[in-house]
């Protein structure tokens, strides 16, 4: 707005209403994100418990994590990585 213009009561009311609507919307977004973060933490805690249970049953959790990561990937990507790894290992006699 022009600094030289005087705001009417109606102008101020519109500005105030717009500010409240924006603040309420912003607050709603923040609260949703906070709830999701709390849910994410709960899920992470549950995953830790499952890994601890698997470890208690004798499973190697490091390998479990690798298997889980592999299951998220495409088979072609895995095969390509394994082929490159085999080539490197052969070159280095590992």
The first five atom37 places (N, CA, C, CB, O) and aatype in JSON, in Angstrom:
{
  "aatype": [20, 20, 20, 20, 20, 20, 20, 20, 20, 20, 20, 20, 20, 20, 20, 20, 20, 20, 20, 20, 20, 20, 20, 20, 20, 20, 20, 20, 20, 20, 20, 20, 20, 20, 20, 20, 20, 20, 20, 20, 20, 20, 20, 20, 20, 20, 20, 20, 20, 20, 20, 20, 20, 20, 20, 20, 20, 20, 20, 20, 20, 20, 20, 20, 20, 20, 20, 20, 20, 20, 20, 20, 20, 20, 20, 20, 20, 20, 20, 20, 20, 20, 20, 20, 20, 20, 20, 20, 20, 20, 20, 20, 20, 20],
  "atom_mask": [
    [1, 1, 1, 1, 1],
    [1, 1, 1, 1, 1],
    [1, 1, 1, 1, 1],
    [1, 1, 1, 1, 1],
    [1, 1, 1, 1, 1],
    [1, 1, 1, 1, 1],
    [1, 1, 1, 1, 1],
    [1, 1, 1, 1, 1],
    [1, 1, 1, 1, 1],
    [1, 1, 1, 1, 1],
    [1, 1, 1, 1, 1],
    [1, 1, 1, 1, 1],
    [1, 1, 1, 1, 1],
    [1, 1, 1, 1, 1],
    [1, 1, 1, 1, 1],
    [1, 1, 1, 1, 1],
    [1, 1, 1, 1, 1],
    [1, 1, 1, 1, 1],
    [1, 1, 1, 1, 1],
    [1, 1, 1, 1, 1],
    [1, 1, 1, 1, 1],
    [1, 1, 1, 1, 1],
    [1, 1, 1, 1, 1],
    [1, 1, 1, 1, 1],
    [1, 1, 1, 1, 1],
    [1, 1, 1, 1, 1],
    [1, 1, 1, 1, 1],
    [1, 1, 1, 1, 1],
    [1, 1, 1, 1, 1],
    [1, 1, 1, 1, 1],
    [1, 1, 1, 1, 1],
    [1, 1, 1, 1, 1],
    [1, 1, 1, 1, 1],
    [1, 1, 1, 1, 1],
    [1, 1, 1, 1, 1],
    [1, 1, 1, 1, 1],
    [1, 1, 1, 1, 1],
    [1, 1, 1, 1, 1],
    [1, 1, 1, 1, 1],
    [1, 1, 1, 1, 1],
    [1, 1, 1, 1, 1],
    [1, 1, 1, 1, 1],
    [1, 1, 1, 1, 1],
    [1, 1, 1, 1, 1],
    [1, 1, 1, 1, 1],
    [1, 1, 1, 1, 1],
    [1, 1, 1, 1, 1],
    [1, 1, 1, 1, 1],
    [1, 1, 1, 1, 1],
    [1, 1, 1, 1, 1],
    [1, 1, 1, 1, 1],
    [1, 1, 1, 1, 1],
    [1, 1, 1, 1, 1],
    [1, 1, 1, 1, 1],
    [1, 1, 1, 1, 1],
    [1, 1, 1, 1, 1],
    [1, 1, 1, 1, 1],
    [1, 1, 1, 1, 1],
    [1, 1, 1, 1, 1],
    [1, 1, 1, 1, 1],
    [1, 1, 1, 1, 1],
    [1, 1, 1, 1, 1],
    [1, 1, 1, 1, 1],
    [1, 1, 1, 1, 1],
    [1, 1, 1, 1, 1],
    [1, 1, 1, 1, 1],
    [1, 1, 1, 1, 1],
    [1, 1, 1, 1, 1],
    [1, 1, 1, 1, 1],
    [1, 1, 1, 1, 1],
    [1, 1, 1, 1, 1],
    [1, 1, 1, 1, 1],
    [1, 1, 1, 1, 1],
    [1, 1, 1, 1, 1],
    [1, 1, 1, 1, 1],
    [1, 1, 1, 1, 1],
    [1, 1, 1, 1, 1],
    [1, 1, 1, 1, 1],
    [1, 1, 1, 1, 1],
    [1, 1, 1, 1, 1],
    [1, 1, 1, 1, 1],
    [1, 1, 1, 1, 1],
    [1, 1, 1, 1, 1],
    [1, 1, 1, 1, 1],
    [1, 1, 1, 1, 1],
    [1, 1, 1, 1, 1],
    [1, 1, 1, 1, 1],
    [1, 1, 1, 1, 1],
    [1, 1, 1, 1, 1],
    [1, 1, 1, 1, 1],
    [1, 1, 1, 1, 1],
    [1, 1, 1, 1, 1],
    [1, 1, 1, 1, 1],
    [1, 1, 1, 1, 1]
  ],
  "atom_positions": [
    [[0.83, -1.18, 0.0], [0.0, 0.0, 0.0], [0.88, 1.24, 0.0], [-0.95, 0.0, 1.21], [2.04, 1.22, 0.4]],
    [[0.29, 2.31, -0.45], [1.01, 3.57, -0.48], [1.13, 4.11, 0.94], [0.3, 4.58, -1.42], [0.14, 4.15, 1.67]],
    [[2.32, 4.52, 1.34], [2.55, 5.01, 2.69], [1.83, 6.33, 2.95], [4.04, 5.19, 2.94], [1.59, 6.68, 4.1]],
    [[1.47, 7.06, 1.89], [0.82, 8.34, 2.04], [-0.7, 8.2, 2.15], [1.17, 9.23, 0.89], [-1.38, 9.17, 2.5]],
    [[-1.23, 7.02, 1.86], [-2.67, 6.83, 1.92], [-3.08, 6.42, 3.33], [-3.13, 5.77, 0.9], [-2.37, 5.68, 4.01]],
    [[-4.22, 6.91, 3.74], [-4.75, 6.56, 5.06], [-5.66, 5.35, 4.91], [-5.51, 7.76, 5.7], [-6.52, 5.33, 4.03]],
    [[-5.47, 4.33, 5.76], [-6.32, 3.15, 5.72], [-7.64, 3.42, 6.41], [-5.61, 1.96, 6.37], [-7.68, 4.0, 7.49]],
    [[-8.7, 3.0, 5.76], [-10.02, 3.15, 6.37], [-10.25, 1.99, 7.34], [-11.14, 3.19, 5.29], [-9.47, 1.04, 7.37]],
    [[-11.31, 2.09, 8.12], [-11.65, 0.99, 9.03], [-11.92, -0.28, 8.25], [-12.88, 1.36, 9.89], [-11.55, -1.37, 8.69]],
    [[-12.55, -0.15, 7.1], [-12.84, -1.31, 6.26], [-11.54, -1.95, 5.76], [-13.74, -0.9, 5.06], [-11.41, -3.17, 5.75]],
    [[-10.57, -1.11, 5.35], [-9.27, -1.63, 4.91], [-8.58, -2.4, 6.02], [-8.36, -0.48, 4.43], [-8.06, -3.5, 5.81]],
    [[-8.59, -1.83, 7.2], [-7.96, -2.48, 8.35], [-8.67, -3.79, 8.71], [-7.97, -1.54, 9.56], [-8.01, -4.76, 9.09]],
    [[-9.98, -3.82, 8.59], [-10.74, -5.03, 8.9], [-10.39, -6.14, 7.92], [-12.25, -4.75, 8.87], [-10.22, -7.29, 8.31]],
    [[-10.28, -5.79, 6.64], [-9.92, -6.79, 5.62], [-8.51, -7.3, 5.88], [-10.01, -6.18, 4.19], [-8.27, -8.51, 5.82]],
    [[-7.6, -6.41, 6.17], [-6.21, -6.8, 6.46], [-6.16, -7.7, 7.68], [-5.32, -5.55, 6.67], [-5.46, -8.72, 7.69]],
    [[-6.89, -7.33, 8.73], [-6.91, -8.12, 9.96], [-7.49, -9.51, 9.69], [-7.73, -7.4, 11.05], [-6.95, -10.51, 10.18]],
    [[-8.57, -9.58, 8.94], [-9.19, -10.87, 8.62], [-8.24, -11.72, 7.8], [-10.51, -10.66, 7.85], [-8.09, -12.91, 8.08]],
    [[-7.59, -11.13, 6.8], [-6.64, -11.88, 5.97], [-5.49, -12.4, 6.82], [-6.09, -10.99, 4.83], [-5.05, -13.54, 6.64]],
    [[-5.01, -11.59, 7.75], [-3.92, -12.0, 8.63], [-4.35, -13.18, 9.5], [-3.46, -10.83, 9.51], [-3.6, -14.15, 9.65]],
    [[-5.56, -13.1, 10.06], [-6.04, -14.19, 10.92], [-6.2, -15.48, 10.12], [-7.37, -13.81, 11.58], [-5.85, -16.56, 10.6]],
    [[-6.72, -15.37, 8.9], [-6.9, -16.56, 8.06], [-5.54, -17.15, 7.74], [-7.66, -16.21, 6.74], [-5.36, -18.37, 7.84]],
    [[-4.58, -16.32, 7.36], [-3.23, -16.8, 7.05], [-2.58, -17.42, 8.28], [-2.37, -15.65, 6.5], [-1.97, -18.48, 8.18]],
    [[-2.7, -16.78, 9.41], [-2.11, -17.3, 10.65], [-2.76, -18.63, 11.03], [-2.28, -16.28, 11.8], [-2.06, -19.55, 11.45]],
    [[-4.07, -18.73, 10.88], [-4.76, -19.98, 11.21], [-4.32, -21.1, 10.26], [-6.3, -19.79, 11.13], [-4.11, -22.23, 10.69]],
    [[-4.2, -20.79, 8.98], [-3.76, -21.8, 8.01], [-2.33, -22.24, 8.31], [-3.86, -21.24, 6.57], [-2.02, -23.43, 8.29]],
    [[-1.46, -21.28, 8.59], [-0.08, -21.59, 8.93], [-0.01, -22.46, 10.18], [0.73, -20.29, 9.14], [0.74, -23.44, 10.22]],
    [[-0.79, -22.1, 11.2], [-0.83, -22.88, 12.43], [-1.28, -24.31, 12.15], [-1.77, -22.21, 13.46], [-0.75, -25.26, 12.73]],
    [[-2.27, -24.46, 11.27], [-2.78, -25.79, 10.92], [-1.69, -26.62, 10.25], [-4.01, -25.69, 10.0], [-1.54, -27.81, 10.55]],
    [[-0.93, -26.01, 9.34], [0.17, -26.73, 8.7], [1.21, -27.16, 9.72], [0.82, -25.86, 7.61], [1.66, -28.31, 9.72]],
    [[1.59, -26.25, 10.59], [2.6, -26.55, 11.61], [2.12, -27.68, 12.51], [2.93, -25.29, 12.46], [2.89, -28.6, 12.81]],
    [[0.88, -27.64, 12.94], [0.35, -28.68, 13.82], [0.28, -30.03, 13.11], [-1.03, -28.29, 14.33], [0.56, -31.06, 13.73]],
    [[-0.08, -30.03, 11.82], [-0.09, -31.29, 11.07], [1.31, -31.89, 10.97], [-0.66, -31.08, 9.67], [1.5, -33.09, 11.16]],
    [[2.29, -31.03, 10.68], [3.68, -31.5, 10.57], [4.16, -32.03, 11.91], [4.6, -30.36, 10.09], [4.85, -33.05, 11.97]],
    [[3.81, -31.34, 13.0], [4.2, -31.8, 14.33], [3.59, -33.17, 14.64], [3.77, -30.78, 15.4], [4.26, -34.03, 15.22]],
    [[2.32, -33.37, 14.27], [1.68, -34.68, 14.49], [2.38, -35.77, 13.68], [0.19, -34.62, 14.13], [2.61, -36.87, 14.18]],
    [[2.71, -35.45, 12.43], [3.4, -36.42, 11.58], [4.79, -36.75, 12.13], [3.52, -35.89, 10.15], [5.21, -37.91, 12.1]],
    [[5.49, -35.74, 12.63], [6.8, -35.99, 13.25], [6.68, -36.9, 14.46], [7.46, -34.67, 13.66], [7.51, -37.79, 14.66]],
    [[5.65, -36.7, 15.26], [5.43, -37.55, 16.43], [5.12, -38.98, 15.99], [4.27, -36.99, 17.3], [5.61, -39.94, 16.59]],
    [[4.3, -39.13, 14.96], [3.99, -40.46, 14.44], [5.23, -41.13, 13.88], [2.9, -40.38, 13.35], [5.45, -42.33, 14.07]],
    [[6.06, -40.34, 13.18], [7.3, -40.87, 12.61], [8.22, -41.38, 13.72], [8.03, -39.78, 11.77], [8.84, -42.43, 13.58]],
    [[8.3, -40.63, 14.83], [9.13, -41.05, 15.96], [8.58, -42.34, 16.56], [9.19, -39.94, 17.04], [9.35, -43.25, 16.89]],
    [[7.25, -42.43, 16.7], [6.64, -43.65, 17.23], [6.95, -44.86, 16.35], [5.13, -43.48, 17.37], [7.26, -45.94, 16.85]],
    [[6.87, -44.66, 15.04], [7.15, -45.75, 14.1], [8.62, -46.15, 14.18], [6.78, -45.34, 12.66], [8.95, -47.34, 14.15]],
    [[9.51, -45.16, 14.28], [10.95, -45.46, 14.4], [11.22, -46.25, 15.69], [11.78, -44.15, 14.39], [12.02, -47.18, 15.69]],
    [[10.55, -45.88, 16.77], [10.72, -46.61, 18.03], [10.23, -48.05, 17.9], [9.96, -45.9, 19.17], [10.85, -48.97, 18.41]],
    [[9.1, -48.23, 17.19], [8.58, -49.58, 16.98], [9.54, -50.4, 16.13], [7.2, -49.53, 16.3], [9.75, -51.59, 16.4]],
    [[10.14, -49.79, 15.1], [11.11, -50.49, 14.26], [12.32, -50.91, 15.09], [11.55, -49.6, 13.07], [12.83, -52.02, 14.92]],
    [[12.78, -50.04, 15.98], [13.91, -50.38, 16.86], [13.57, -51.6, 17.71], [14.28, -49.19, 17.75], [14.4, -52.48, 17.92]],
    [[12.34, -51.62, 18.21], [11.91, -52.76, 19.02], [11.92, -54.06, 18.21], [10.51, -52.51, 19.6], [12.31, -55.1, 18.72]],
    [[11.48, -53.99, 16.96], [11.47, -55.18, 16.11], [12.89, -55.64, 15.83], [10.72, -54.9, 14.79], [13.18, -56.84, 15.87]],
    [[13.79, -54.69, 15.54], [15.18, -55.07, 15.32], [15.78, -55.68, 16.59], [16.0, -53.84, 14.88], [16.54, -56.65, 16.51]],
    [[15.46, -55.13, 17.75], [15.96, -55.68, 19.01], [15.43, -57.1, 19.22], [15.57, -54.78, 20.19], [16.16, -57.98, 19.68]],
    [[14.17, -57.3, 18.89], [13.57, -58.64, 19.03], [14.25, -59.62, 18.07], [12.05, -58.59, 18.75], [14.55, -60.75, 18.46]],
    [[14.5, -59.19, 16.83], [15.17, -60.05, 15.86], [16.59, -60.38, 16.33], [15.2, -59.37, 14.47], [17.04, -61.51, 16.19]],
    [[17.28, -59.39, 16.87], [18.63, -59.61, 17.38], [18.6, -60.59, 18.54], [19.28, -58.28, 17.82], [19.47, -61.46, 18.65]],
    [[17.6, -60.46, 19.39], [17.45, -61.38, 20.52], [17.2, -62.81, 20.07], [16.33, -60.93, 21.41], [17.52, -63.76, 20.78]],
    [[16.63, -62.95, 18.88], [16.37, -64.29, 18.34], [17.55, -64.81, 17.53], [15.12, -64.27, 17.47], [17.48, -65.9, 16.97]],
    [[18.64, -64.02, 17.47], [19.86, -64.49, 16.82], [20.08, -63.99, 15.4], [19.87, -65.94, 16.81], [21.04, -64.39, 14.75]],
    [[19.21, -63.13, 14.91], [19.38, -62.62, 13.55], [20.38, -61.47, 13.54], [18.04, -62.17, 12.96], [20.47, -60.71, 14.5]],
    [[21.11, -61.35, 12.44], [22.09, -60.28, 12.26], [21.33, -59.06, 11.75], [23.23, -60.7, 11.26], [20.87, -59.04, 10.61]],
    [[21.21, -58.03, 12.59], [20.41, -56.86, 12.23], [21.05, -56.05, 11.11], [20.2, -55.99, 13.44], [20.34, -55.4, 10.34]],
    [[22.37, -56.08, 11.02], [23.03, -55.37, 9.92], [22.61, -55.98, 8.59], [24.58, -55.43, 10.08], [22.32, -55.26, 7.63]],
    [[22.58, -57.3, 8.53], [22.14, -57.98, 7.31], [20.65, -57.75, 7.06], [22.44, -59.48, 7.4], [20.23, -57.59, 5.91]],
    [[19.85, -57.74, 8.12], [18.43, -57.46, 7.96], [18.21, -56.09, 7.33], [17.71, -57.54, 9.32], [17.36, -55.93, 6.45]],
    [[18.96, -55.11, 7.78], [18.84, -53.76, 7.22], [19.2, -53.75, 5.73], [19.73, -52.77, 7.99], [18.55, -53.08, 4.94]],
    [[20.24, -54.51, 5.37], [20.63, -54.58, 3.96], [19.55, -55.26, 3.12], [21.96, -55.35, 3.81], [19.25, -54.81, 2.02]],
    [[18.97, -56.32, 3.65], [17.9, -57.02, 2.93], [16.71, -56.09, 2.73], [17.45, -58.29, 3.7], [16.13, -56.05, 1.65]],
    [[16.36, -55.34, 3.76], [15.24, -54.4, 3.66], [15.53, -53.34, 2.61], [14.96, -53.74, 5.04], [14.66, -52.99, 1.82]],
    [[16.76, -52.82, 2.6], [17.14, -51.81, 1.61], [17.09, -52.4, 0.2], [18.56, -51.27, 1.91], [16.66, -51.73, -0.74]],
    [[17.53, -53.65, 0.05], [17.5, -54.3, -1.27], [16.07, -54.49, -1.77], [18.22, -55.66, -1.21], [15.8, -54.32, -2.95]],
    [[15.17, -54.83, -0.86], [13.78, -55.05, -1.25], [13.1, -53.78, -1.75], [13.0, -55.6, -0.08], [12.09, -53.85, -2.44]],
    [[13.66, -52.62, -1.41], [13.11, -51.34, -1.86], [13.59, -50.99, -3.28], [13.5, -50.23, -0.89], [13.02, -50.1, -3.92]],
    [[14.61, -51.67, -3.76], [15.22, -51.32, -5.04], [14.71, -52.21, -6.16], [16.73, -51.44, -4.94], [14.1, -53.25, -5.94]],
    [[14.98, -51.76, -7.39], [14.62, -52.52, -8.58], [15.63, -53.64, -8.8], [14.54, -51.6, -9.83], [16.83, -53.44, -8.59]],
    [[15.16, -54.83, -9.21], [16.08, -55.96, -9.44], [17.2, -55.64, -10.43], [15.29, -57.14, -9.94], [18.33, -56.09, -10.24]],
    [[16.92, -54.86, -11.47], [17.96, -54.52, -12.45], [19.06, -53.68, -11.81], [17.34, -53.76, -13.63], [20.24, -53.86, -12.12]],
    [[18.69, -52.76, -10.93], [19.69, -51.93, -10.24], [20.57, -52.79, -9.35], [19.0, -50.84, -9.4], [21.79, -52.6, -9.28]],
    [[19.96, -53.73, -8.67], [20.71, -54.63, -7.77], [21.69, -55.46, -8.59], [19.74, -55.56, -6.98], [22.86, -55.58, -8.23]],
    [[21.21, -56.04, -9.7], [22.06, -56.88, -10.54], [23.24, -56.08, -11.09], [21.25, -57.49, -11.7], [24.37, -56.58, -11.14]],
    [[23.0, -54.85, -11.5], [24.08, -54.01, -12.03], [25.11, -53.72, -10.95], [23.51, -52.69, -12.59], [26.31, -53.81, -11.2]],
    [[24.65, -53.39, -9.76], [25.58, -53.11, -8.65], [26.39, -54.35, -8.29], [24.82, -52.6, -7.42], [27.59, -54.26, -8.06]],
    [[25.73, -55.51, -8.25], [26.44, -56.74, -7.92], [27.47, -57.09, -8.98], [25.45, -57.89, -7.76], [28.54, -57.59, -8.65]],
    [[27.16, -56.83, -10.26], [28.12, -57.1, -11.34], [29.35, -56.2, -11.21], [27.46, -56.9, -12.71], [30.48, -56.67, -11.38]],
    [[29.13, -54.93, -10.92], [30.25, -54.0, -10.75], [31.07, -54.39, -9.53], [29.75, -52.54, -10.61], [32.3, -54.38, -9.58]],
    [[30.4, -54.74, -8.44], [31.09, -55.17, -7.23], [31.95, -56.41, -7.5], [30.07, -55.45, -6.1], [33.09, -56.48, -7.05]],
    [[31.4, -57.38, -8.23], [32.15, -58.6, -8.56], [33.38, -58.25, -9.4], [31.25, -59.61, -9.31], [34.45, -58.82, -9.21]],
    [[33.23, -57.33, -10.33], [34.34, -56.92, -11.18], [35.43, -56.26, -10.33], [33.85, -55.95, -12.3], [36.62, -56.54, -10.5]],
    [[35.03, -55.38, -9.41], [36.0, -54.7, -8.53], [36.71, -55.71, -7.64], [35.3, -53.63, -7.66], [37.92, -55.66, -7.46]],
    [[35.94, -56.63, -7.08], [36.52, -57.64, -6.18], [37.53, -58.5, -6.94], [35.4, -58.55, -5.58], [38.6, -58.81, -6.41]],
    [[37.19, -58.86, -8.16], [38.11, -59.68, -8.97], [39.37, -58.89, -9.27], [37.43, -60.13, -10.29], [40.48, -59.44, -9.21]],
    [[39.23, -57.62, -9.61], [40.39, -56.79, -9.91], [41.32, -56.63, -8.72], [39.95, -55.42, -10.4], [42.53, -56.51, -8.87]],
    [[40.73, -56.62, -7.52], [41.51, -56.43, -6.3], [41.81, -57.73, -5.56], [40.79, -55.51, -5.39], [42.43, -57.7, -4.49]],
    [[41.39, -58.86, -6.12], [41.57, -60.17, -5.48], [41.01, -60.18, -4.06], [43.06, -60.54, -5.45], [41.65, -60.65, -3.12]],
    [[39.81, -59.67, -3.92], [39.15, -59.63, -2.6], [38.11, -60.7, -2.54], [38.52, -58.25, -2.32], [37.43, -60.84, -1.53]]
  ]
}
